[in-house]
C-alpha cells in the first residue's frame, strides 16, 4: 500500500509556472506507475500525465503536451509535475495517483493540491 501527499499548488498568473510534488510513503515506490489527474470546478476528473516505474516512458493528455513535464525520483519516493505556460483553463485540483505495474486502474490517490491561474 502507498500513501500520497501532494504539494506545490498555488495562485499564479497566466503564463507562469508551478512545480507540483507528490511524496509517497510505504515501500516499493519503484513498483508503482505514477500519474497526475486534475478536476476543475463542475467538471469530471481528467487525465493529465503518467510515468512508468523507471521513468523511462511518459504519457500526456493533449492539453498537457509541450507545457507540462512529469518526472520521478525513486530515491526520494517522489513524483513531480512541472507546469509551464499556465492558462486560466488549467485551474483545477491536481491529484497524484499510483498503481502497481500489474494493476489495470489507478487505485491510490492523494488529497489533491489546488492550482489557480489568473488571467
C-alpha positions, 0 to 999 in steps of 0.5 A: 500500500502507498500513501500520497501527499501532494504539494506545490499548488498555488495562485499564479498568473497566466503564463507562469509556472508551478512545480507540483510534488507528490511524496509517497510513503510505504515501500516499493515506490519503484513498483508503482506507475505514477500519474497526475489527474486534475478536476476543475470546478463542475467538471469530471476528473481528467487525465493529465500525465503518467510515468512508468516505474523507471521513468523511462516512458511518459504519457500526456493528455493533449492539453498537457503536451509541450507545457507540462513535464512529469518526472520521478525520483525513486530515491526520494519516493517522489513524483513531480509535475512541472507546469509551464505556460499556465492558462486560466483553463488549467485551474483545477485540483491536481491529484497524484495517483499510483498503481502497481505495474500489474494493476489495470486502474489507478487505485491510490490517490492523494488529497489533491493540491489546488492550482489557480491561474489568473488571467 
